[in-house]
Amino acid sequence: MQEDTFERQAAPSHEILGEVEFSRAAYDAFLKLDADTRRLVSLAPRAAGHREIAPGIFSSDAGPGLRVVFRREAQLASILALTGRRTA
C-alpha cells in the first residue's frame, strides 16, 4: 500500500507551501543528510529550474552533488529518489 511506502514531513507554511512525502529509500537517504541539506531537499520540488525527465516526474538540483527526483500534485510533492555523491 502507498501508506506503507511513503513518509510525510509536515513543514511550516512560511517555508514550503504544502506537504512533502518521501519514498522509503529517499527518506532513508534524507535522514543521513545534515539539517541545511535537508531543507534544500524539501524546497527542491518548489524551486524553479527543474526539468521533466519522464511524464509527470521531475529532477532538480538541491546543491552540489545532490539531485532530487520527484512528482508534484497540487500541494503535495512526492520525493521519489535522492541521487548524487552526497547520498553515498
Secondary structure, DSSP 4 states (H G I P E B T S, - for coil): -HHHHEEEE---TTT-SSEEEEEHHHHHHHHTS-HHHHHHHHHGGGSS--EEEETTEEEEE-STT-EEEEEEETTEEEEEEEESGGG-
